[in-house]
């Protein structure tokens, strides 16, 4: 999913998990 999301979002996913992915609308 790193291709679909900006890098700051990618880091947030690592810190907070799937919830951030859903918020950002990433697959």
DSSP file (Angstrom, degrees, kcal/mol; ACC not computed):
  #  RESIDUE AA STRUCTURE BP1 BP2  ACC     N-H-->O    O-->H-N    N-H-->O    O-->H-N    TCO  KAPPA ALPHA  PHI   PSI    X-CA   Y-CA   Z-CA
    1    1 A X    >>        0   0    0      0, 0.0     4,-1.6     0, 0.0     3,-0.8   0.000 360.0 360.0 360.0  -5.1    0.0    0.0    0.0
    2    2 A X  T 34  +     0   0    0      1,-0.3     8,-0.1     2,-0.2     7,-0.1   0.787 360.0  57.0 -64.0 -26.1    3.0    2.3    0.2
    3    3 A X  T 34 S+     0   0    0      1,-0.2    -1,-0.3     3,-0.0     4,-0.1   0.814 110.3  43.7 -72.2 -29.6    2.5    3.1   -3.5
    4    4 A X  T <4 S+     0   0    0     -3,-0.8     2,-0.3     2,-0.1    -2,-0.2   0.748 110.7  60.4 -86.9 -25.5   -1.0    4.4   -2.8
    5    5 A X  S  < S-     0   0    0     -4,-1.6    16,-0.0     1,-0.1    20,-0.0  -0.777  85.2-110.9-109.7 146.5   -0.3    6.3    0.4
    6    6 A X     >  -     0   0    0     -2,-0.3     4,-2.2     1,-0.1     3,-0.3  -0.312  38.8-107.0 -63.8 157.9    2.0    9.3    1.1
    7    7 A X  H  > S+     0   0    0      1,-0.2     4,-2.2     2,-0.2     5,-0.2   0.877 117.7  53.9 -61.5 -41.5    5.0    8.5    3.2
    8    8 A X  H  > S+     0   0    0      1,-0.2     4,-1.9     2,-0.2    -1,-0.2   0.892 110.6  48.6 -59.6 -37.5    3.7   10.3    6.4
    9    9 A X  H  > S+     0   0    0     -3,-0.3     4,-2.4     2,-0.2    -1,-0.2   0.905 107.2  56.0 -65.9 -41.7    0.5    8.2    6.1
   10   10 A X  H  X S+     0   0    0     -4,-2.2     4,-1.6     1,-0.2    -2,-0.2   0.900 108.9  46.8 -57.0 -42.2    2.7    5.1    5.7
   11   11 A X  H  X S+     0   0    0     -4,-2.2     4,-1.8     1,-0.2    -1,-0.2   0.887 109.4  53.8 -68.7 -38.0    4.5    5.8    8.9
   12   12 A X  H  X>S+     0   0    0     -4,-1.9     4,-3.4     1,-0.2     5,-0.6   0.877 105.3  54.8 -63.2 -37.3    1.2    6.5   10.7
   13   13 A X  H  X5S+     0   0    0     -4,-2.4     4,-2.2     1,-0.2    -1,-0.2   0.913 107.7  49.5 -60.1 -43.3   -0.1    3.1    9.6
   14   14 A X  H  <5S+     0   0    0     -4,-1.6    -1,-0.2     1,-0.2    -2,-0.2   0.860 118.0  40.3 -65.2 -34.3    3.0    1.5   11.2
   15   15 A X  H  <5S+     0   0    0     -4,-1.8    -2,-0.2     2,-0.1    -1,-0.2   0.894 133.2  18.6 -81.6 -41.2    2.4    3.4   14.4
   16   16 A X  H  <5S-     0   0    0     -4,-3.4     3,-0.4     1,-0.3    -3,-0.2   0.588  99.0-141.3-113.0 -15.1   -1.4    3.2   14.7
   17   17 A X    >X< -     0   0    0     -4,-2.2     3,-1.3    -5,-0.6     4,-0.8  -0.469  53.8 -15.8  94.0-160.4   -2.3    0.3   12.4
   18   18 A X  H 3> S+     0   0    0      1,-0.3     4,-2.1     2,-0.2     5,-0.2   0.737 117.3  74.9 -60.9 -28.2   -5.1   -0.4    9.9
   19   19 A X  H 3> S+     0   0    0     -3,-0.4     4,-2.1     1,-0.3    -1,-0.3   0.886  95.5  50.4 -52.8 -42.7   -7.4    2.3   11.3
   20   20 A X  H <> S+     0   0    0     -3,-1.3     4,-2.3     1,-0.2    -1,-0.3   0.883 105.9  56.1 -65.3 -38.3   -5.2    5.0    9.6
   21   21 A X  H  X>S+     0   0    0     -4,-0.8     5,-2.2     1,-0.2     4,-0.9   0.926 108.8  47.1 -58.8 -44.4   -5.4    3.1    6.3
   22   22 A X  H  <5S+     0   0    0     -4,-2.1     3,-0.4     1,-0.2    -1,-0.2   0.897 110.8  52.0 -64.7 -40.4   -9.2    3.2    6.5
   23   23 A X  H  <5S+     0   0    0     -4,-2.1    -1,-0.2     1,-0.2    -2,-0.2   0.884 113.9  43.0 -63.0 -39.1   -9.2    6.9    7.4
   24   24 A X  H  <5S-     0   0    0     -4,-2.3    -1,-0.2    -5,-0.1    -2,-0.2   0.567 111.3-121.7 -85.1  -9.5   -7.0    7.7    4.4
   25   25 A X  T  <5 +     0   0    0     -4,-0.9     2,-0.3    -3,-0.4    -3,-0.2   0.760  57.8 151.9  76.5  25.0   -8.9    5.4    2.1
   26   26 A X      <       0   0    0     -5,-2.2    -1,-0.2    -6,-0.2    -2,-0.1  -0.659 360.0 360.0 -90.0 146.6   -6.0    3.2    1.2
   27   27 A X              0   0    0     -2,-0.3    -1,-0.1   -26,-0.1    -5,-0.1   0.482 360.0 360.0 -67.2 360.0   -6.5   -0.4    0.2
